[in-house]
Amino acid sequence: MAEVEAAPIEVRGLCKSYGELVAVDGVDLTVEGGDVFGYLGPNGAGKTTSLRMMLGLIKPSAGSVRLFGRDPQISVKALEGVAGFVEAPSFYPYLNGRTNLELFASLDGGGAKGRIEEALEIVGLSDRAKDKVGGYSHGMRQRLGLAGALLRKPRMLLLDEPATGLDPGGMRDMRDLIRNLSGEGMTVLLSSHLLMEVEELCNRVAIVRNGRVAYQGSLAELRRQAGSGYLLRTTDDERARKVAEAQAGIDDVHTAPRAGLTFNAESEEAVSSLSLALAESGALMLELSPRHATLEDLFFRLTEGEEAGAGEQPEKALEGAT
C-alpha cells in the first residue's frame, strides 16, 4: 500500500505572544496538495506573524507547524520544496535583476543557477533583467521576488500580499502567474486583503480575526452556510413585504438599495410557496432572482461586529450575510 504524502501545511494550536499582546491565538490550518489557499484577515489579524512561523523565521509560543510533515523549527530540510516571501521581497538596488537572482541561486545551489532564465521568462522580466533593480517599479520587484522563489523549483509557494501596491495591469499579471503555477500542480498559500483577487484564484480560504480562525473551508461551503438570498420586485412591494414576512421559511426581509425587496430562504420550496402567496395577494412578480453572497460580504460579516466575537461558530456569524 502506497504511503500517503503529508499535507503541504499542517498547523495545530499555533500561538505567538509578545508580552501581553497575543498576535496569533490557537490557529489550526491545513493546506492540501494542489490548493490555492487564501489566508484572509484585516490588518493586525496575525496573518504575517503566522506566515513567519510557518517558514521557521520566528519561534511559536505554542503549537506546531509541519511542512510536508517536517518541522521548520527543528530542521532546515523542512523548507525543501517550499519558497516564497513575507512582506515585500528585498534586493540589492545597485545590481541588476539577473545578478540579484544569481546571488539567490548561489545560496540555494541544487542547479538553481540554471533555472534563472526560465524564472525570468515565467514572470515576464527577461527584457529588463539587465536593468538595475533600483529602477524597477513596485510590480517588477514583486515579480522578481516570485522569480527568486521559483529558482528553488518549489512544490509550494507562500506569498504574503503579492499584489499589494500593483496597478490593475500588474494585478492581472500576478493573478495570471499564480493561476498558471497552480495549473502546473503547485500548491499556493496566498495571504491577502484583496478579496476580489482571492475570490478569482482560491479554492479554499481561512478567514482570521484577532489571531483566531473564524472560518476555514471551501468558498462554496462558505456561501452555502450564508444561505440563499433573493431579490424580489413586484407590482406592490409594500404588500409583498407583508406577505414575505408572514411566509414560513422566509426571513431577513429588507428593502433593496435601488428597488424591490431582498430576503433569505431556507429552501427552494419556501420560495415557491412565496411565489404562490404573492400571486394570491395581488402583488404580481416582476423579478425574482438569486443573490449570492460575495466573499467581501462574508469577510466583513465574519470579521466585524458583535456576531464575529471570539468563540462564535461560523454558521452563527454568517446568518444574514447575503
C-alpha positions as CSV (number, residue, x, y, z in Angstrom):
1,M,0.0,0.0,0.0
2,A,1.4,3.4,-1.1
3,E,2.4,5.8,1.6
4,V,0.1,8.9,1.8
5,E,2.2,12.1,1.4
6,A,1.9,14.6,4.2
7,A,-0.1,17.8,3.6
8,P,2.0,20.8,2.4
9,I,1.0,22.7,5.6
10,E,-0.4,21.4,8.9
11,V,-0.7,23.9,11.7
12,R,-2.1,22.9,15.1
13,G,-2.7,25.2,18.1
14,L,-0.3,27.8,16.8
15,C,0.2,30.8,19.2
16,K,2.5,33.8,19.3
17,S,2.6,36.3,22.1
18,Y,4.7,39.4,22.7
19,G,4.4,40.1,26.4
20,E,0.7,40.6,27.0
21,L,0.0,41.1,23.2
22,V,-1.4,37.9,21.6
23,A,-0.7,38.1,17.9
24,V,-1.7,34.5,17.0
25,D,-4.1,32.6,19.2
26,G,-4.6,28.9,18.7
27,V,-4.6,28.7,14.9
28,D,-5.4,25.3,13.2
29,L,-4.8,25.2,9.5
30,T,-4.5,22.5,6.8
31,V,-3.4,23.3,3.2
32,E,-3.9,20.3,0.9
33,G,-1.8,19.5,-2.1
34,G,-2.9,21.5,-5.2
35,D,-4.8,24.1,-3.2
36,V,-4.7,27.8,-3.9
37,F,-5.4,28.7,-0.3
38,G,-6.4,32.2,0.6
39,Y,-5.4,33.4,4.1
40,L,-7.5,36.4,4.8
41,G,-8.0,38.9,7.6
42,P,-7.9,42.6,8.4
43,N,-4.7,44.4,9.3
44,G,-3.4,43.2,12.6
45,A,-5.2,39.8,12.4
46,G,-1.9,37.9,12.7
47,K,-1.5,36.8,9.1
48,T,2.1,37.8,8.6
49,T,3.1,36.5,12.0
50,S,1.6,33.2,11.1
51,L,3.5,33.0,7.8
52,R,6.8,33.8,9.6
53,M,6.2,30.9,12.0
54,M,5.3,28.6,9.1
55,L,8.6,29.4,7.4
56,G,10.6,29.0,10.6
57,L,11.5,32.7,10.7
58,I,10.2,33.1,14.3
59,K,9.5,30.6,17.0
60,P,5.9,29.9,18.1
61,S,5.0,30.5,21.7
62,A,2.9,27.3,21.5
63,G,1.6,24.8,18.9
64,S,3.3,23.2,15.9
65,V,3.9,23.7,12.2
66,R,4.6,20.9,9.7
67,L,5.6,21.5,6.1
68,F,5.2,18.2,4.1
69,G,5.4,16.5,7.6
70,R,8.6,18.3,8.7
71,D,9.0,20.9,11.5
72,P,10.8,24.0,10.2
73,Q,11.9,24.8,13.8
74,I,13.9,21.6,14.0
75,S,15.4,21.1,10.6
76,V,16.1,23.4,7.6
77,K,15.2,20.4,5.4
78,A,11.6,21.2,6.2
79,L,11.9,24.1,3.7
80,E,12.9,21.8,0.8
81,G,10.3,22.3,-1.9
82,V,9.0,25.4,-0.1
83,A,9.6,29.0,-1.3
84,G,8.0,32.5,-1.1
85,F,8.3,35.8,0.6
86,V,6.9,37.5,3.6
87,E,6.0,41.2,3.2
88,A,8.0,42.8,0.3
89,P,10.9,40.9,-1.2
90,S,14.3,42.6,-0.7
91,F,17.1,43.1,-3.3
92,Y,20.4,44.9,-3.9
93,P,19.1,48.0,-5.7
94,Y,22.5,48.8,-7.3
95,L,22.6,45.4,-9.0
96,N,20.6,44.3,-12.0
97,G,17.8,41.7,-11.8
98,R,19.7,38.8,-13.2
99,T,22.7,39.4,-10.8
100,N,20.3,39.5,-7.8
101,L,18.9,36.2,-8.9
102,E,22.4,34.8,-9.4
103,L,23.2,35.6,-5.7
104,F,20.0,33.9,-4.6
105,A,20.9,30.9,-6.7
106,S,24.4,30.6,-5.2
107,L,22.8,30.3,-1.8
108,D,20.3,27.7,-2.9
109,G,22.6,25.5,-5.0
110,G,21.0,22.4,-6.5
111,G,21.0,23.7,-10.0
112,A,19.2,26.9,-9.2
113,K,21.5,29.0,-11.3
114,G,20.4,27.0,-14.4
115,R,16.8,28.0,-13.8
116,I,17.4,31.8,-13.8
117,E,16.4,32.3,-17.5
118,E,13.3,30.2,-17.1
119,A,12.2,32.0,-14.0
120,L,12.7,35.4,-15.7
121,E,10.7,34.2,-18.6
122,I,7.9,33.0,-16.4
123,V,7.5,36.3,-14.6
124,G,7.9,38.4,-17.7
125,L,11.2,40.1,-16.8
126,S,13.6,38.7,-19.5
127,D,13.7,42.1,-21.3
128,R,14.5,44.0,-18.0
129,A,16.9,41.5,-16.4
130,K,20.0,43.7,-17.2
131,D,18.4,46.8,-15.6
132,K,19.3,47.8,-12.0
133,V,16.6,46.8,-9.5
134,G,16.7,50.4,-8.1
135,G,14.9,51.5,-11.3
136,Y,12.2,48.8,-11.1
137,S,8.6,49.6,-10.4
138,H,6.9,48.0,-7.3
139,G,5.2,45.5,-9.5
140,M,8.5,44.5,-11.2
141,R,10.1,43.9,-7.8
142,Q,7.2,41.7,-6.8
143,R,7.7,39.7,-10.0
144,L,11.4,39.5,-9.4
145,G,10.6,38.2,-5.9
146,L,8.5,35.5,-7.4
147,A,11.3,34.6,-9.8
148,G,13.6,34.2,-6.9
149,A,11.2,31.8,-5.3
150,L,10.8,29.8,-8.5
151,L,14.6,29.2,-8.6
152,R,14.1,26.7,-5.8
153,K,11.7,24.7,-8.0
154,P,9.2,24.6,-5.2
155,R,6.2,22.3,-4.7
156,M,4.6,25.0,-2.6
157,L,4.7,28.8,-2.6
158,L,3.8,31.1,0.4
159,L,3.1,34.6,-0.8
160,D,2.4,37.5,1.5
161,E,0.3,40.2,-0.2
162,P,1.9,39.7,-3.6
163,A,-0.4,42.1,-5.4
164,T,-0.3,44.9,-2.9
165,G,0.6,48.2,-4.5
166,L,0.2,47.0,-8.0
167,D,-1.7,48.8,-10.7
168,P,-4.6,47.0,-12.4
169,G,-2.3,45.6,-15.1
170,G,0.2,44.4,-12.5
171,M,-2.5,42.7,-10.5
172,R,-3.8,41.0,-13.6
173,D,-0.3,39.7,-14.4
174,M,0.3,38.5,-10.9
175,R,-3.1,36.7,-10.9
176,D,-2.2,35.0,-14.2
177,L,1.2,33.9,-12.9
178,I,-0.4,32.3,-9.8
179,R,-3.1,30.7,-11.9
180,N,-0.5,29.2,-14.3
181,L,1.7,27.9,-11.5
182,S,-1.4,26.3,-9.9
183,G,-2.3,24.8,-13.2
184,E,1.1,23.0,-13.2
185,G,0.3,21.4,-9.9
186,M,2.0,23.8,-7.5
187,T,0.3,24.5,-4.1
188,V,0.0,28.1,-3.2
189,L,-0.8,29.8,0.2
190,L,-1.8,33.4,-0.6
191,S,-2.1,35.9,2.2
192,S,-4.1,38.9,1.0
193,H,-6.7,41.5,1.8
194,L,-7.6,41.9,-1.9
195,L,-10.8,39.9,-1.7
196,M,-11.7,40.0,-5.4
197,E,-8.3,38.5,-6.3
198,V,-8.8,35.8,-3.7
199,E,-12.3,35.0,-5.0
200,E,-11.0,34.6,-8.5
201,L,-7.9,32.5,-7.6
202,C,-8.6,30.4,-4.5
203,N,-10.5,27.2,-4.0
204,R,-10.2,27.2,-0.2
205,V,-9.8,30.0,2.4
206,A,-9.2,30.7,6.0
207,I,-10.5,33.9,7.5
208,V,-8.8,35.1,10.7
209,R,-9.8,37.8,13.2
210,N,-7.8,38.8,16.3
211,G,-5.4,35.9,15.7
212,R,-8.1,33.2,15.5
213,V,-9.6,31.4,12.6
214,A,-13.2,32.4,12.1
215,Y,-13.7,30.2,9.1
216,Q,-11.8,27.6,7.2
217,G,-13.0,25.6,4.2
218,S,-14.1,26.0,0.6
219,L,-15.6,29.1,-0.9
220,A,-18.6,27.1,-2.0
221,E,-19.2,25.9,1.6
222,L,-18.8,29.4,2.9
223,R,-21.6,30.6,0.6
224,R,-23.8,27.6,1.5
225,Q,-23.5,28.5,5.2
226,A,-24.6,32.0,4.4
227,G,-27.9,30.8,3.0
228,S,-29.7,31.6,-0.2
229,G,-30.6,35.3,-0.8
230,Y,-33.0,36.7,-3.3
231,L,-34.0,39.9,-4.9
232,L,-37.8,40.4,-5.4
233,R,-39.6,43.1,-7.4
234,T,-43.4,43.2,-7.6
235,T,-46.2,45.5,-8.6
236,D,-46.8,46.3,-4.9
237,D,-43.6,45.9,-2.9
238,E,-45.3,47.0,0.4
239,R,-47.9,44.3,0.1
240,A,-45.2,41.9,-0.9
241,R,-43.2,42.7,2.2
242,K,-46.1,41.8,4.5
243,V,-46.7,38.5,2.6
244,A,-43.0,37.6,2.7
245,E,-42.6,38.4,6.4
246,A,-45.6,36.1,7.2
247,Q,-44.3,33.2,5.0
248,A,-42.7,30.2,6.6
249,G,-39.1,29.6,5.6
250,I,-38.6,33.3,4.6
251,D,-36.7,35.7,6.8
252,D,-34.4,38.7,6.8
253,V,-36.8,40.7,4.5
254,H,-35.4,44.2,3.7
255,T,-35.9,46.9,1.2
256,A,-33.4,46.6,-1.7
257,P,-30.9,49.5,-2.3
258,R,-32.5,50.6,-5.6
259,A,-35.9,48.9,-5.8
260,G,-37.7,45.9,-4.6
261,L,-37.0,43.6,-1.6
262,T,-34.3,41.2,-0.5
263,F,-34.8,38.1,1.6
264,N,-33.3,34.8,2.7
265,A,-34.9,31.5,2.1
266,E,-34.4,28.1,3.9
267,S,-35.2,26.2,0.7
268,E,-36.4,26.4,-2.9
269,E,-39.8,25.1,-1.6
270,A,-40.1,28.1,0.6
271,V,-39.5,30.4,-2.4
272,S,-42.1,28.5,-4.5
273,S,-44.7,28.9,-1.7
274,L,-43.9,32.6,-1.5
275,S,-44.5,33.0,-5.3
276,L,-48.0,31.4,-4.9
277,A,-48.8,33.6,-1.9
278,L,-47.8,36.8,-3.8
279,A,-50.0,35.9,-6.7
280,E,-52.9,35.3,-4.4
281,S,-52.3,38.6,-2.7
282,G,-52.3,40.6,-6.0
283,A,-48.7,41.6,-5.7
284,L,-47.5,40.2,-9.1
285,M,-43.8,39.4,-9.5
286,L,-41.8,41.5,-11.9
287,E,-38.4,39.9,-10.9
288,L,-37.2,37.1,-8.6
289,S,-33.5,36.4,-8.8
290,P,-30.9,34.7,-6.6
291,R,-28.3,36.9,-4.9
292,H,-25.1,35.1,-4.0
293,A,-23.1,36.5,-1.1
294,T,-19.7,37.8,-2.3
295,L,-16.5,37.0,-0.5
296,E,-16.4,40.6,0.6
297,D,-19.9,40.3,2.2
298,L,-18.9,37.2,4.1
299,F,-15.5,38.5,5.1
300,F,-16.9,41.6,6.8
301,R,-19.6,39.5,8.4
302,L,-17.0,37.2,10.0
303,T,-14.5,39.9,11.0
304,E,-16.6,42.8,12.1
305,G,-19.3,43.4,14.8
306,E,-20.6,41.6,17.8
307,E,-21.6,38.5,15.8
308,A,-17.9,37.9,14.9
309,G,-16.9,37.7,18.5
310,A,-14.4,35.2,19.9
311,G,-15.5,31.6,20.0
312,E,-18.7,32.0,17.9
313,Q,-19.4,29.3,15.4
314,P,-19.1,30.4,11.7
315,E,-22.7,29.4,11.0
316,K,-23.9,31.9,13.6
317,A,-21.7,34.7,12.3
318,L,-22.9,34.1,8.7
319,E,-26.6,34.5,9.4
320,G,-27.9,37.3,7.2
321,A,-24.7,37.6,5.3
322,T,-26.4,37.5,1.9
